[in-house]
């Protein structure tokens, strides 16, 4: 749990135990034998670091993470969430949203913590845009919730994640959401459509473009 909390707070994982160093170019089968036989935090941290060092492919990384999350042992599920949560991406968000929606206990709680971090920076906000452009409706609902938080944080408060002023450049980064939210507002999924419509209304109000179907930011003379 401590390793997961550190990962969520800092975006980094504690360094692997040097006694647990492995061949960085292990095959998927070798990683499966190491990681899936029993819950092993040290081996899991080594796997994450190998991915960050580009010696584990994205395909292998997420295949094994999904296997860990699908495991019946809660400790293994939690390590799978740590693996996914240690790399912010559209795929990671979609997996975390699934755990948050259908999981339980510590894996669910940790997945929700990781999801909440996606509203903390503009880089993560752009990942939310990718999620909303996808077809995963469970992830889309979670993304809309984090988008609303981010929009208020960066537009209503007028600050960036580093404490600077949120000017036209920041507002422009929210501009692509207008078209996506408009599309989702017409979704056949009534719940998703309603949530997207509310998010769109909030965004247009924050951008000062309410009533403007294109969402273009009003130009200052």
C-alpha positions in Angstrom: 0.0 0.0 0.0 2.9 2.4 0.8 4.4 1.9 -2.7 1.0 2.6 -4.3 0.5 5.8 -2.1 4.0 7.0 -3.1 3.2 6.3 -6.8 0.0 8.2 -6.7 1.5 11.2 -4.8 4.7 11.6 -6.8 4.1 9.9 -10.1 7.1 7.7 -9.4 7.6 4.3 -7.9 10.1 3.5 -5.2 13.4 2.2 -6.7 13.6 -1.6 -7.1 15.4 -3.6 -4.6 18.9 -4.1 -6.1 19.0 -7.7 -4.9 16.0 -8.4 -7.2 17.6 -7.2 -10.4 16.7 -9.3 -13.4 17.5 -9.6 -17.1 15.9 -6.5 -18.6 15.1 -8.3 -21.8 13.1 -11.1 -20.3 10.3 -12.6 -22.5 6.6 -12.2 -21.7 6.6 -15.9 -20.5 9.5 -15.2 -18.1 7.8 -12.1 -16.7 4.6 -14.1 -16.2 6.4 -16.8 -14.3 8.1 -14.1 -12.1 5.1 -11.9 -11.5 2.1 -14.2 -11.5 3.3 -17.1 -9.3 2.8 -15.0 -6.1 2.4 -11.4 -5.2 5.9 -9.8 -5.2 6.2 -6.1 -4.8 9.9 -6.0 -5.6 9.5 -8.0 -8.8 6.6 -5.8 -9.8 8.6 -2.6 -9.3 11.4 -4.1 -11.4 8.8 -4.8 -14.2 7.6 -1.2 -14.1 11.1 0.1 -14.2 11.9 -2.2 -17.2 8.9 -0.7 -19.0 10.1 2.8 -18.3 13.5 1.8 -19.5 11.9 0.6 -22.8 13.0 -3.0 -22.3 9.4 -4.2 -21.9 6.9 -3.4 -24.7 3.6 -1.7 -24.1 1.8 -4.8 -25.4 3.5 -7.1 -22.8 3.2 -4.5 -20.0 -0.6 -4.2 -20.3 -1.2 -7.9 -21.0 0.5 -8.9 -17.8 -1.1 -6.0 -15.9 -4.5 -7.3 -17.0 -3.6 -10.8 -15.9 -2.6 -9.5 -12.5 -5.9 -7.6 -12.1 -7.9 -10.6 -13.2 -6.2 -12.8 -10.6 -8.4 -13.9 -7.7 -5.8 -12.8 -5.0 -6.5 -9.3 -3.7 -2.8 -8.6 -3.3 -2.1 -9.5 -6.9 -5.0 -7.3 -8.1 -3.5 -4.4 -6.1 -0.1 -5.0 -7.7 -1.8 -5.0 -11.1 -3.4 -1.6 -10.3 0.1 -0.4 -9.3 1.5 -1.4 -12.7 -1.3 0.3 -14.6 -1.3 3.4 -12.4 2.4 3.9 -12.8 2.0 4.8 -16.5 -0.5 7.5 -17.4 -2.1 6.8 -20.7 -5.5 6.2 -22.3 -5.1 2.5 -21.9 -4.2 2.9 -18.2 -7.2 5.1 -17.6 -9.6 2.7 -19.3 -8.3 -0.3 -17.2 -8.4 1.8 -13.9 -12.0 2.9 -14.7 -13.0 -0.8 -15.1 -11.5 -1.7 -11.8 -13.1 1.3 -10.1 -16.5 0.4 -11.6 -16.5 -3.3 -10.9 -13.8 -4.0 -8.4 -13.8 -3.9 -4.6 -11.7 -3.3 -1.6 -8.1 -2.0 -1.9 -7.8 -2.5 -5.7 -10.9 -0.4 -6.3 -9.8 2.3 -3.8 -6.4 2.5 -5.3 -7.8 2.6 -8.9 -10.0 5.6 -7.8 -6.9 7.4 -6.4 -5.0 7.0 -9.6 -8.0 8.2 -11.6 -8.3 11.3 -9.5 -4.7 12.2 -10.4 -5.8 12.7 -14.0 -7.3 16.1 -13.2 -4.0 17.4 -11.7 -2.1 18.5 -14.8 -2.7 19.7 -18.3 -0.7 16.7 -19.7 -3.2 14.3 -18.0 -6.2 16.4 -19.2 -5.0 15.7 -22.8 -5.2 12.0 -21.9 -8.8 12.5 -20.8 -9.5 13.9 -24.3 -8.2 10.6 -25.8 -10.4 8.6 -23.4 -13.5 10.6 -24.4 -12.7 10.0 -28.1 -12.7 6.2 -27.5 -15.6 3.8 -27.3 -15.3 2.7 -23.7 -18.4 4.3 -22.0 -17.4 3.3 -18.5 -14.1 5.0 -18.9 -15.8 8.0 -20.6 -18.0 8.6 -17.6 -15.0 8.5 -15.3 -13.1 10.8 -17.6 -16.0 13.3 -17.7 -15.9 13.5 -13.9 -12.2 14.2 -13.9 -12.5 16.6 -16.8 -15.1 18.7 -14.8 -12.6 18.9 -11.9 -9.8 19.9 -14.2 -11.8 22.5 -16.0 -12.7 24.2 -12.7 -9.1 23.9 -11.5 -7.4 25.4 -14.5 -10.1 27.7 -15.9 -12.1 28.9 -12.9 -9.2 29.4 -10.6 -7.0 30.9 -13.4 -3.9 28.9 -12.5 -1.8 26.2 -14.0 -0.5 23.1 -12.3 2.7 24.9 -11.6 1.0 27.9 -10.1 1.3 30.3 -13.0 -1.5 32.2 -14.6 -3.9 30.3 -16.9 -4.1 32.5 -20.0 -5.4 32.0 -23.5 -3.0 29.1 -24.1 -4.5 27.1 -21.3 -8.1 27.9 -22.5 -7.1 26.8 -26.0 -6.1 23.4 -24.7 -9.6 22.9 -23.5 -11.0 24.0 -26.9 -10.9 20.5 -28.5 -13.2 19.2 -25.8 -16.1 21.3 -27.1 -16.5 19.1 -30.2 -16.1 15.9 -28.3 -18.5 16.8 -25.6 -21.0 17.9 -28.2 -20.7 14.5 -29.9 -21.1 12.6 -26.6 -24.2 14.8 -25.7 -25.9 13.0 -28.6 -24.9 9.5 -27.4 -27.5 6.7 -27.3 -26.4 6.1 -23.7 -28.7 8.5 -21.9 -26.6 8.7 -18.8 -23.4 9.4 -20.7 -25.2 12.0 -22.9 -26.6 13.8 -19.9 -23.2 13.9 -18.1 -21.5 15.1 -21.3 -24.1 17.9 -21.8 -23.5 19.1 -18.3 -19.8 19.1 -18.8 -20.2 21.0 -22.1 -22.4 23.6 -20.4 -19.8 24.1 -17.6 -16.9 24.3 -20.1 -18.6 26.9 -22.2 -19.4 29.0 -19.2 -15.8 28.8 -18.0 -14.5 29.7 -21.5 -17.0 32.5 -21.8 -18.5 30.9 -25.0 -22.0 29.9 -23.6 -24.4 30.1 -26.5 -21.6 29.8 -29.1 -22.0 26.4 -30.8 -18.4 26.4 -32.0 -17.0 27.1 -28.6 -14.5 29.6 -30.1 -12.9 31.8 -27.4 -14.1 35.3 -27.7 -11.4 37.6 -28.9 -10.5 40.6 -26.8 -10.2 43.9 -28.7 
